[in-house]
Amino acid sequence: MRLEQAAPSYLWTEGFKKSIPVAMGYLPAGIAFGVLAQVAGVPLWATLMLSIFLYAGAAQYACLPMLSAGMPVGNIATNIAAINLRHIFYGMPLLQYLPSHPLAKTYCLFALTDETFSVLTSLPLASRRALMLPISLFNQSWWIIASAIGFMIGGALGNVVPHLDFALVCLFAILAYEQYQSIKRYFPIIIAVISLIIATFFTTDWLLLVAISLCMLMILARGVVTIAFKRTDGEHDEQ
């Protein structure tokens, strides 16, 4: 059966298959988070709650030193909100493909991580609605399982395999390449690199937020310029 014919029902088997590449990155990165959480003295239940209710790799890593230092909840929440600000913009191009059920729609918006967004936007338009919930659920399940495994293994694994958290960076690189192969556009890569270079001159603590803000400004500027050129070309054609 073709995916277009299967929508609006959820394609669980296909969603599981689509989640496998994400699992290859989530398992080592999630295990690394569990190991670091155990070393930082965060209890197992709190580690799992972070993976269930926060579910944001970079934010979860950032949480650990803040929790260990006993920072106030307000300060932690502010930092996490800044790190996750980019997720607001992830939902915009996918709004029309969200499930119709309110709970499923709310969960898909919550679970829209970098990797899930990348996988969903590389899918054919007709299959996105049917695959959004399965892919989101399977991706988070991989992360929760990996967090639990990492916590139970403990710091011993960190001594054997150092820099496990770098697996998340590798996953981003792979997904970015797959995105490029899907859309064949240089512009997103160019503005991302330029924004990161510029941001490094201004801050290190807020590097991600500044880089994302610069990306947004460049995208808006490109849109304004494109619209202006189209209007100019249209006026010339009329003349």
PyRosetta script that sets phi, psi and omega in degrees:
from pyrosetta import init, pose_from_sequence

init()
pose = pose_from_sequence("MRLEQAAPSYLWTEGFKKSIPVAMGYLPAGIAFGVLAQVAGVPLWATLMLSIFLYAGAAQYACLPMLSAGMPVGNIATNIAAINLRHIFYGMPLLQYLPSHPLAKTYCLFALTDETFSVLTSLPLASRRALMLPISLFNQSWWIIASAIGFMIGGALGNVVPHLDFALVCLFAILAYEQYQSIKRYFPIIIAVISLIIATFFTTDWLLLVAISLCMLMILARGVVTIAFKRTDGEHDEQ")
pose.set_psi(1, 135.4)
pose.set_omega(1, 179.6)
pose.set_phi(2, -74.2)
pose.set_psi(2, 151.4)
pose.set_omega(2, -178.6)
pose.set_phi(3, -61.1)
pose.set_psi(3, -37.6)
pose.set_omega(3, -177.8)
pose.set_phi(4, -63.1)
pose.set_psi(4, -33.1)
pose.set_omega(4, -179.8)
pose.set_phi(5, -77.5)
pose.set_psi(5, -27.2)
pose.set_omega(5, -176.2)
pose.set_phi(6, -76.3)
pose.set_psi(6, -31.9)
pose.set_omega(6, 176.8)
pose.set_phi(7, -63.4)
pose.set_psi(7, 137.3)
pose.set_omega(7, 21.2)
pose.set_phi(8, -95.2)
pose.set_psi(8, 5.0)
pose.set_omega(8, 178.3)
pose.set_phi(9, -72.3)
pose.set_psi(9, 156.8)
pose.set_omega(9, -177.3)
pose.set_phi(10, -83.0)
pose.set_psi(10, 137.5)
pose.set_omega(10, -178.6)
pose.set_phi(11, -99.1)
pose.set_psi(11, 84.3)
pose.set_omega(11, -172.4)
pose.set_phi(12, -70.1)
pose.set_psi(12, -42.0)
pose.set_omega(12, 179.9)
pose.set_phi(13, -64.6)
pose.set_psi(13, -45.4)
pose.set_omega(13, 178.7)
pose.set_phi(14, -66.0)
pose.set_psi(14, -37.2)
pose.set_omega(14, 177.8)
pose.set_phi(15, -63.2)
pose.set_psi(15, -38.6)
pose.set_omega(15, 177.4)
pose.set_phi(16, -63.1)
pose.set_psi(16, -43.1)
pose.set_omega(16, 179.7)
pose.set_phi(17, -62.9)
pose.set_psi(17, -41.0)
pose.set_omega(17, -179.2)
pose.set_phi(18, -69.0)
pose.set_psi(18, -22.6)
pose.set_omega(18, -179.3)
pose.set_phi(19, -83.3)
pose.set_psi(19, -13.4)
pose.set_omega(19, -176.5)
pose.set_phi(20, -59.9)
pose.set_psi(20, -45.8)
pose.set_omega(20, 178.0)
pose.set_phi(21, -60.3)
pose.set_psi(21, -36.9)
pose.set_omega(21, 176.8)
pose.set_phi(22, -66.9)
pose.set_psi(22, -39.2)
pose.set_omega(22, 179.0)
pose.set_phi(23, -58.8)
pose.set_psi(23, -36.0)
pose.set_omega(23, 180.0)
pose.set_phi(24, -61.3)
pose.set_psi(24, -28.7)
pose.set_omega(24, 175.3)
pose.set_phi(25, -94.0)
pose.set_psi(25, -35.9)
pose.set_omega(25, -177.7)
pose.set_phi(26, -68.3)
pose.set_psi(26, -36.0)
pose.set_omega(26, -177.2)
pose.set_phi(27, -62.5)
pose.set_psi(27, -54.3)
pose.set_omega(27, 178.1)
pose.set_phi(28, -66.5)
pose.set_psi(28, -38.2)
pose.set_omega(28, -179.6)
pose.set_phi(29, -69.0)
pose.set_psi(29, -39.6)
pose.set_omega(29, 177.7)
pose.set_phi(30, -68.4)
pose.set_psi(30, -39.2)
pose.set_omega(30, 176.3)
pose.set_phi(31, -62.3)
pose.set_psi(31, -41.5)
pose.set_omega(31, 178.2)
pose.set_phi(32, -61.2)
pose.set_psi(32, -40.8)
pose.set_omega(32, 177.7)
pose.set_phi(33, -62.8)
pose.set_psi(33, -43.3)
pose.set_omega(33, 179.1)
pose.set_phi(34, -62.6)
pose.set_psi(34, -40.4)
pose.set_omega(34, 177.8)
pose.set_phi(35, -63.0)
pose.set_psi(35, -47.6)
pose.set_omega(35, -178.9)
pose.set_phi(36, -64.9)
pose.set_psi(36, -36.1)
pose.set_omega(36, 177.9)
pose.set_phi(37, -65.3)
pose.set_psi(37, -41.6)
pose.set_omega(37, 179.2)
pose.set_phi(38, -65.2)
pose.set_psi(38, -41.5)
pose.set_omega(38, 179.2)
pose.set_phi(39, -66.1)
pose.set_psi(39, -35.4)
pose.set_omega(39, -179.1)
pose.set_phi(40, -76.2)
pose.set_psi(40, -5.9)
pose.set_omega(40, 178.3)
pose.set_phi(41, 86.7)
pose.set_psi(41, 13.1)
pose.set_omega(41, 177.0)
pose.set_phi(42, -78.3)
pose.set_psi(42, 129.3)
pose.set_omega(42, -178.3)
pose.set_phi(43, -67.1)
pose.set_psi(43, 162.6)
pose.set_omega(43, -176.9)
pose.set_phi(44, -60.2)
pose.set_psi(44, -43.9)
pose.set_omega(44, -177.1)
pose.set_phi(45, -63.1)
pose.set_psi(45, -37.5)
pose.set_omega(45, 179.0)
pose.set_phi(46, -70.5)
pose.set_psi(46, -36.8)
pose.set_omega(46, 177.2)
pose.set_phi(47, -61.4)
pose.set_psi(47, -44.5)
pose.set_omega(47, 179.1)
pose.set_phi(48, -68.3)
pose.set_psi(48, -38.0)
pose.set_omega(48, 178.5)
pose.set_phi(49, -63.0)
pose.set_psi(49, -36.9)
pose.set_omega(49, 176.9)
pose.set_phi(50, -63.8)
pose.set_psi(50, -39.9)
pose.set_omega(50, -179.4)
pose.set_phi(51, -75.1)
pose.set_psi(51, -23.9)
pose.set_omega(51, -179.3)
pose.set_phi(52, -87.7)
pose.set_psi(52, -48.1)
pose.set_omega(52, -171.3)
pose.set_phi(53, -100.6)
pose.set_psi(53, -20.7)
pose.set_omega(53, 174.6)
pose.set_phi(54, -98.4)
pose.set_psi(54, -53.0)
pose.set_omega(54, 173.5)
pose.set_phi(55, 46.3)
pose.set_psi(55, 64.5)
pose.set_omega(55, 176.7)
pose.set_phi(56, -152.0)
pose.set_psi(56, 108.0)
pose.set_omega(56, -171.4)
pose.set_phi(57, -51.3)
pose.set_psi(57, -56.3)
pose.set_omega(57, -178.5)
pose.set_phi(58, -62.6)
pose.set_psi(58, -41.2)
pose.set_omega(58, -179.7)
pose.set_phi(59, -67.2)
pose.set_psi(59, -36.9)
pose.set_omega(59, 179.5)
pose.set_phi(60, -67.8)
pose.set_psi(60, -41.1)
pose.set_omega(60, 175.0)
pose.set_phi(61, -61.1)
pose.set_psi(61, -41.5)
pose.set_omega(61, -179.6)
pose.set_phi(62, -67.5)
pose.set_psi(62, -27.4)
pose.set_omega(62, -179.4)
pose.set_phi(63, -65.9)
pose.set_psi(63, -34.4)
pose.set_omega(63, -170.8)
pose.set_phi(64, -60.0)
pose.set_psi(64, -52.6)
pose.set_omega(64, 178.4)
pose.set_phi(65, -64.3)
pose.set_psi(65, -31.7)
pose.set_omega(65, 178.8)
pose.set_phi(66, -69.1)
pose.set_psi(66, -40.1)
pose.set_omega(66, 177.3)
pose.set_phi(67, -67.8)
pose.set_psi(67, -41.3)
pose.set_omega(67, 179.5)
pose.set_phi(68, -64.0)
pose.set_psi(68, -34.4)
pose.set_omega(68, -179.9)
pose.set_phi(69, -80.7)
pose.set_psi(69, -6.3)
pose.set_omega(69, 179.3)
pose.set_phi(70, 70.8)
pose.set_psi(70, 32.7)
pose.set_omega(70, 179.4)
pose.set_phi(71, -64.7)
pose.set_psi(71, 149.3)
pose.set_omega(71, 177.4)
pose.set_phi(72, -60.0)
pose.set_psi(72, 150.7)
pose.set_omega(72, -177.8)
pose.set_phi(73, -59.6)
pose.set_psi(73, -37.6)
pose.set_omega(73, -179.7)
pose.set_phi(74, -61.0)
pose.set_psi(74, -42.8)
pose.set_omega(74, 178.5)
pose.set_phi(75, -65.2)
pose.set_psi(75, -41.7)
pose.set_omega(75, 178.9)
pose.set_phi(76, -63.4)
pose.set_psi(76, -45.0)
pose.set_omega(76, -178.7)
pose.set_phi(77, -62.2)
pose.set_psi(77, -39.0)
pose.set_omega(77, 179.9)
pose.set_phi(78, -64.4)
pose.set_psi(78, -44.9)
pose.set_omega(78, 178.8)
pose.set_phi(79, -64.2)
pose.set_psi(79, -41.6)
pose.set_omega(79, -180.0)
pose.set_phi(80, -65.4)
pose.set_psi(80, -40.6)
pose.set_omega(80, 179.1)
pose.set_phi(81, -61.7)
pose.set_psi(81, -39.7)
pose.set_omega(81, 179.2)
pose.set_phi(82, -65.6)
pose.set_psi(82, -41.8)
pose.set_omega(82, -179.5)
pose.set_phi(83, -65.6)
pose.set_psi(83, -38.5)
pose.set_omega(83, -175.0)
pose.set_phi(84, -93.2)
pose.set_psi(84, 8.3)
pose.set_omega(84, -177.7)
pose.set_phi(85, -57.7)
pose.set_psi(85, -33.5)
pose.set_omega(85, -177.2)
pose.set_phi(86, -61.7)
pose.set_psi(86, -24.6)
pose.set_omega(86, -177.1)
pose.set_phi(87, -65.9)
pose.set_psi(87, -23.0)
pose.set_omega(87, 177.2)
pose.set_phi(88, -59.1)
pose.set_psi(88, -39.9)
pose.set_omega(88, -175.8)
pose.set_phi(89, -81.2)
pose.set_psi(89, -18.6)
pose.set_omega(89, 177.9)
pose.set_phi(90, -65.8)
pose.set_psi(90, -35.8)
pose.set_omega(90, -175.1)
pose.set_phi(91, -71.9)
pose.set_psi(91, -24.9)
pose.set_omega(91, -173.2)
pose.set_phi(92, -59.4)
pose.set_psi(92, -50.6)
pose.set_omega(92, -178.8)
pose.set_phi(93, -73.4)
pose.set_psi(93, -7.2)
pose.set_omega(93, -177.6)
pose.set_phi(94, -111.3)
pose.set_psi(94, 4.1)
pose.set_omega(94, -175.5)
pose.set_phi(95, -57.3)
pose.set_psi(95, -41.3)
pose.set_omega(95, -176.2)
pose.set_phi(96, -72.5)
pose.set_psi(96, -11.6)
pose.set_omega(96, -179.1)
pose.set_phi(97, -104.0)
pose.set_psi(97, 2.6)
pose.set_omega(97, -179.3)
pose.set_phi(98, -66.7)
pose.set_psi(98, 149.8)
pose.set_omega(98, 176.4)
pose.set_phi(99, -59.8)
pose.set_psi(99, 154.2)
pose.set_omega(99, -178.2)
pose.set_phi(100, -77.7)
pose.set_psi(100, -28.9)
pose.set_omega(100, -178.8)
pose.set_phi(101, -68.7)
pose.set_psi(101, 132.7)
pose.set_omega(101, -175.9)
pose.set_phi(102, -57.5)
pose.set_psi(102, -43.1)
pose.set_omega(102, -179.0)
pose.set_phi(103, -67.1)
pose.set_psi(103, -43.1)
pose.set_omega(103, 178.8)
pose.set_phi(104, -64.4)
pose.set_psi(104, -39.3)
pose.set_omega(104, 178.8)
pose.set_phi(105, -64.1)
pose.set_psi(105, -44.7)
pose.set_omega(105, 179.7)
pose.set_phi(106, -63.0)
pose.set_psi(106, -43.0)
pose.set_omega(106, -179.2)
pose.set_phi(107, -64.7)
pose.set_psi(107, -42.6)
pose.set_omega(107, -178.5)
pose.set_phi(108, -63.0)
pose.set_psi(108, -36.7)
pose.set_omega(108, 176.3)
pose.set_phi(109, -67.0)
pose.set_psi(109, -39.9)
pose.set_omega(109, 178.0)
pose.set_phi(110, -65.1)
pose.set_psi(110, -41.0)
pose.set_omega(110, -172.3)
pose.set_phi(111, -90.0)
pose.set_psi(111, 13.8)
pose.set_omega(111, -177.1)
pose.set_phi(112, -82.6)
pose.set_psi(112, 78.6)
pose.set_omega(112, 178.8)
pose.set_phi(113, -82.1)
pose.set_psi(113, 175.0)
pose.set_omega(113, 177.9)
pose.set_phi(114, -55.1)
pose.set_psi(114, -46.4)
pose.set_omega(114, -175.0)
pose.set_phi(115, -69.9)
pose.set_psi(115, -41.8)
pose.set_omega(115, 178.8)
pose.set_phi(116, -63.8)
pose.set_psi(116, -42.4)
pose.set_omega(116, 177.0)
pose.set_phi(117, -59.7)
pose.set_psi(117, -43.7)
pose.set_omega(117, -178.9)
pose.set_phi(118, -62.8)
pose.set_psi(118, -43.5)
pose.set_omega(118, 179.9)
pose.set_phi(119, -65.9)
pose.set_psi(119, -45.9)
pose.set_omega(119, -177.0)
pose.set_phi(120, -63.5)
pose.set_psi(120, -40.6)
pose.set_omega(120, -177.9)
pose.set_phi(121, -75.8)
pose.set_psi(121, -9.4)
pose.set_omega(121, 175.5)
pose.set_phi(122, -93.8)
pose.set_psi(122, -3.1)
pose.set_omega(122, -179.4)
pose.set_phi(123, -85.7)
pose.set_psi(123, 156.5)
pose.set_omega(123, 171.2)
pose.set_phi(124, -59.7)
pose.set_psi(124, 145.2)
pose.set_omega(124, -175.4)
pose.set_phi(125, -57.8)
pose.set_psi(125, -38.4)
pose.set_omega(125, -174.2)
pose.set_phi(126, -68.1)
pose.set_psi(126, -20.9)
pose.set_omega(126, -175.7)
pose.set_phi(127, -103.1)
pose.set_psi(127, -3.0)
pose.set_omega(127, -174.3)
pose.set_phi(128, -64.8)
pose.set_psi(128, -44.1)
pose.set_omega(128, -177.9)
pose.set_phi(129, -61.9)
pose.set_psi(129, -41.7)
pose.set_omega(129, -178.1)
pose.set_phi(130, -72.1)
pose.set_psi(130, -22.0)
pose.set_omega(130, -175.9)
pose.set_phi(131, -104.8)
pose.set_psi(131, -11.9)
pose.set_omega(131, -173.4)
pose.set_phi(132, -62.3)
pose.set_psi(132, -49.5)
pose.set_omega(132, -179.5)
pose.set_phi(133, -66.2)
pose.set_psi(133, -49.2)
pose.set_omega(133, 179.2)
pose.set_phi(134, -58.4)
pose.set_psi(134, -45.6)
pose.set_omega(134, -179.0)
pose.set_phi(135, -64.4)
pose.set_psi(135, -43.7)
pose.set_omega(135, 179.5)
pose.set_phi(136, -60.4)
pose.set_psi(136, -44.8)
pose.set_omega(136, -177.1)
pose.set_phi(137, -68.6)
pose.set_psi(137, -44.7)
pose.set_omega(137, -179.8)
pose.set_phi(138, -65.6)
pose.set_psi(138, -40.8)
pose.set_omega(138, 179.9)
pose.set_phi(139, -61.1)
pose.set_psi(139, -44.8)
pose.set_omega(139, 178.8)
pose.set_phi(140, -67.0)
pose.set_psi(140, -35.4)
pose.set_omega(140, 178.9)
pose.set_phi(141, -61.1)
pose.set_psi(141, -41.5)
pose.set_omega(141, 176.8)
pose.set_phi(142, -59.4)
pose.set_psi(142, -42.1)
pose.set_omega(142, -177.8)
pose.set_phi(143, -67.2)
pose.set_psi(143, -41.7)
pose.set_omega(143, -179.6)
pose.set_phi(144, -65.4)
pose.set_psi(144, -45.6)
pose.set_omega(144, 179.5)
pose.set_phi(145, -60.2)
pose.set_psi(145, -44.6)
pose.set_omega(145, -179.4)
pose.set_phi(146, -64.4)
pose.set_psi(146, -39.2)
pose.set_omega(146, 178.1)
pose.set_phi(147, -61.2)
pose.set_psi(147, -43.2)
pose.set_omega(147, 179.6)
pose.set_phi(148, -64.8)
pose.set_psi(148, -43.1)
pose.set_omega(148, 179.5)
pose.set_phi(149, -62.4)
pose.set_psi(149, -45.5)
pose.set_omega(149, -179.7)
pose.set_phi(150, -60.9)
pose.set_psi(150, -41.2)
pose.set_omega(150, 179.5)
pose.set_phi(151, -64.3)
pose.set_psi(151, -42.5)
pose.set_omega(151, -177.7)
pose.set_phi(152, -69.5)
pose.set_psi(152, -32.7)
pose.set_omega(152, 176.7)
pose.set_phi(153, -69.9)
pose.set_psi(153, -40.4)
pose.set_omega(153, 176.4)
pose.set_phi(154, 79.5)
pose.set_psi(154, -167.0)
pose.set_omega(154, -174.9)
pose.set_phi(155, -67.0)
pose.set_psi(155, -12.5)
pose.set_omega(155, -178.8)
pose.set_phi(156, -61.2)
pose.set_psi(156, -36.6)
pose.set_omega(156, -178.7)
pose.set_phi(157, -68.4)
pose.set_psi(157, -35.4)
pose.set_omega(157, 179.8)
pose.set_phi(158, -62.4)
pose.set_psi(158, -29.8)
pose.set_omega(158, 178.0)
pose.set_phi(159, -75.5)
pose.set_psi(159, -30.9)
pose.set_omega(159, -178.8)
pose.set_phi(160, -82.3)
pose.set_psi(160, -44.0)
pose.set_omega(160, -178.5)
pose.set_phi(161, -122.8)
pose.set_psi(161, 91.8)
pose.set_omega(161, -178.3)
pose.set_phi(162, -74.1)
pose.set_psi(162, 160.2)
pose.set_omega(162, 175.8)
pose.set_phi(163, 59.8)
pose.set_psi(163, 41.5)
pose.set_omega(163, 178.1)
pose.set_phi(164, -63.0)
pose.set_psi(164, -31.3)
pose.set_omega(164, -176.9)
pose.set_phi(165, -64.8)
pose.set_psi(165, -14.7)
pose.set_omega(165, 177.9)
pose.set_phi(166, -67.9)
pose.set_psi(166, -14.9)
pose.set_omega(166, 177.9)
pose.set_phi(167, -59.7)
pose.set_psi(167, -32.5)
pose.set_omega(167, 179.9)
pose.set_phi(168, -66.9)
pose.set_psi(168, -37.7)
pose.set_omega(168, 176.9)
pose.set_phi(169, -64.4)
pose.set_psi(169, -42.7)
pose.set_omega(169, 178.3)
pose.set_phi(170, -61.3)
pose.set_psi(170, -39.5)
pose.set_omega(170, 179.3)
pose.set_phi(171, -63.6)
pose.set_psi(171, -43.4)
pose.set_omega(171, 177.7)
pose.set_phi(172, -58.7)
pose.set_psi(172, -42.4)
pose.set_omega(172, -178.9)
pose.set_phi(173, -63.5)
pose.set_psi(173, -42.3)
pose.set_omega(173, 180.0)
pose.set_phi(174, -65.0)
pose.set_psi(174, -45.0)
pose.set_omega(174, -179.1)
pose.set_phi(175, -66.7)
pose.set_psi(175, -36.6)
pose.set_omega(175, 177.4)
pose.set_phi(176, -63.4)
pose.set_psi(176, -40.6)
pose.set_omega(176, 178.0)
pose.set_phi(177, -64.5)
pose.set_psi(177, -41.8)
pose.set_omega(177, 178.6)
pose.set_phi(178, -64.3)
pose.set_psi(178, -37.5)
pose.set_omega(178, 176.9)
pose.set_phi(179, -63.0)
pose.set_psi(179, -43.7)
pose.set_omega(179, 179.0)
pose.set_phi(180, -62.6)
pose.set_psi(180, -42.5)
pose.set_omega(180, 178.7)
pose.set_phi(181, -61.7)
pose.set_psi(181, -30.4)
pose.set_omega(181, -178.2)
pose.set_phi(182, -78.2)
pose.set_psi(182, -43.5)
pose.set_omega(182, -173.1)
pose.set_phi(183, -104.6)
pose.set_psi(183, -19.2)
pose.set_omega(183, 178.1)
pose.set_phi(184, 54.6)
pose.set_psi(184, 47.7)
pose.set_omega(184, 177.8)
pose.set_phi(185, -124.0)
pose.set_psi(185, 132.7)
pose.set_omega(185, 179.7)
pose.set_phi(186, -85.2)
pose.set_psi(186, -25.4)
pose.set_omega(186, -171.0)
pose.set_phi(187, -56.1)
pose.set_psi(187, -47.5)
pose.set_omega(187, 179.9)
pose.set_phi(188, -58.8)
pose.set_psi(188, -38.4)
pose.set_omega(188, -179.8)
pose.set_phi(189, -67.9)
pose.set_psi(189, -43.3)
pose.set_omega(189, -177.6)
pose.set_phi(190, -62.5)
pose.set_psi(190, -48.2)
pose.set_omega(190, -177.6)
pose.set_phi(191, -68.7)
pose.set_psi(191, -31.3)
pose.set_omega(191, 178.4)
pose.set_phi(192, -65.9)
pose.set_psi(192, -44.5)
pose.set_omega(192, -180.0)
pose.set_phi(193, -66.1)
pose.set_psi(193, -45.5)
pose.set_omega(193, -179.9)
pose.set_phi(194, -62.6)
pose.set_psi(194, -44.0)
pose.set_omega(194, -179.5)
pose.set_phi(195, -62.6)
pose.set_psi(195, -41.1)
pose.set_omega(195, 179.2)
pose.set_phi(196, -65.3)
pose.set_psi(196, -42.4)
pose.set_omega(196, 179.8)
pose.set_phi(197, -62.7)
pose.set_psi(197, -45.4)
pose.set_omega(197, 179.7)
pose.set_phi(198, -64.0)
pose.set_psi(198, -42.9)
pose.set_omega(198, -177.5)
pose.set_phi(199, -61.8)
pose.set_psi(199, -33.1)
pose.set_omega(199, -178.5)
pose.set_phi(200, -64.8)
pose.set_psi(200, -22.0)
pose.set_omega(200, 179.0)
pose.set_phi(201, -78.6)
pose.set_psi(201, -15.4)
pose.set_omega(201, -173.9)
pose.set_phi(202, -109.3)
pose.set_psi(202, -31.8)
pose.set_omega(202, -174.4)
pose.set_phi(203, -159.2)
pose.set_psi(203, 159.8)
pose.set_omega(203, 170.4)
pose.set_phi(204, -120.4)
pose.set_psi(204, -34.0)
pose.set_omega(204, -179.1)
pose.set_phi(205, -71.4)
pose.set_psi(205, -31.6)
pose.set_omega(205, -177.5)
pose.set_phi(206, -117.0)
pose.set_psi(206, 34.2)
pose.set_omega(206, -173.4)
pose.set_phi(207, -60.0)
pose.set_psi(207, -47.9)
pose.set_omega(207, -176.8)
pose.set_phi(208, -64.1)
pose.set_psi(208, -44.3)
pose.set_omega(208, -178.4)
pose.set_phi(209, -63.9)
pose.set_psi(209, -44.4)
pose.set_omega(209, -179.7)
pose.set_phi(210, -65.5)
pose.set_psi(210, -42.8)
pose.set_omega(210, 179.9)
pose.set_phi(211, -62.8)
pose.set_psi(211, -42.3)
pose.set_omega(211, 178.9)
pose.set_phi(212, -64.9)
pose.set_psi(212, -40.8)
pose.set_omega(212, 178.6)
pose.set_phi(213, -61.8)
pose.set_psi(213, -41.5)
pose.set_omega(213, 177.6)
pose.set_phi(214, -65.5)
pose.set_psi(214, -38.9)
pose.set_omega(214, 176.2)
pose.set_phi(215, -59.6)
pose.set_psi(215, -44.0)
pose.set_omega(215, 179.6)
pose.set_phi(216, -61.5)
pose.set_psi(216, -43.5)
pose.set_omega(216, -179.9)
pose.set_phi(217, -63.1)
pose.set_psi(217, -41.6)
pose.set_omega(217, 179.6)
pose.set_phi(218, -67.1)
pose.set_psi(218, -38.7)
pose.set_omega(218, 178.1)
pose.set_phi(219, -64.2)
pose.set_psi(219, -43.7)
pose.set_omega(219, 178.2)
pose.set_phi(220, -63.5)
pose.set_psi(220, -42.9)
pose.set_omega(220, 179.5)
pose.set_phi(221, -61.9)
pose.set_psi(221, -42.6)
pose.set_omega(221, 178.9)
pose.set_phi(222, -63.4)
pose.set_psi(222, -39.9)
pose.set_omega(222, 178.6)
pose.set_phi(223, -63.2)
pose.set_psi(223, -43.0)
pose.set_omega(223, 179.2)
pose.set_phi(224, -62.9)
pose.set_psi(224, -44.9)
pose.set_omega(224, 179.8)
pose.set_phi(225, -63.6)
pose.set_psi(225, -42.4)
pose.set_omega(225, -179.7)
pose.set_phi(226, -62.2)
pose.set_psi(226, -44.4)
pose.set_omega(226, 179.1)
pose.set_phi(227, -64.0)
pose.set_psi(227, -40.9)
pose.set_omega(227, 179.8)
pose.set_phi(228, -62.7)
pose.set_psi(228, -42.3)
pose.set_omega(228, 179.1)
pose.set_phi(229, -65.3)
pose.set_psi(229, -39.3)
pose.set_omega(229, 179.4)
pose.set_phi(230, -64.2)
pose.set_psi(230, -41.5)
pose.set_omega(230, 178.5)
pose.set_phi(231, -63.8)
pose.set_psi(231, -42.5)
pose.set_omega(231, 179.2)
pose.set_phi(232, -63.0)
pose.set_psi(232, -43.4)
pose.set_omega(232, 178.1)
pose.set_phi(233, -63.9)
pose.set_psi(233, -37.8)
pose.set_omega(233, 179.1)
pose.set_phi(234, -65.6)
pose.set_psi(234, -39.4)
pose.set_omega(234, 178.8)
pose.set_phi(235, -67.0)
pose.set_psi(235, -39.3)
pose.set_omega(235, 178.0)
pose.set_phi(236, -64.7)
pose.set_psi(236, -39.4)
pose.set_omega(236, 179.7)
pose.set_phi(237, -64.5)
pose.set_psi(237, -39.0)
pose.set_omega(237, 179.2)
pose.set_phi(238, -65.6)
pose.set_psi(238, -35.8)
pose.set_omega(238, 179.0)
pose.set_phi(239, -72.8)
pose.dump_pdb("model.pdb")
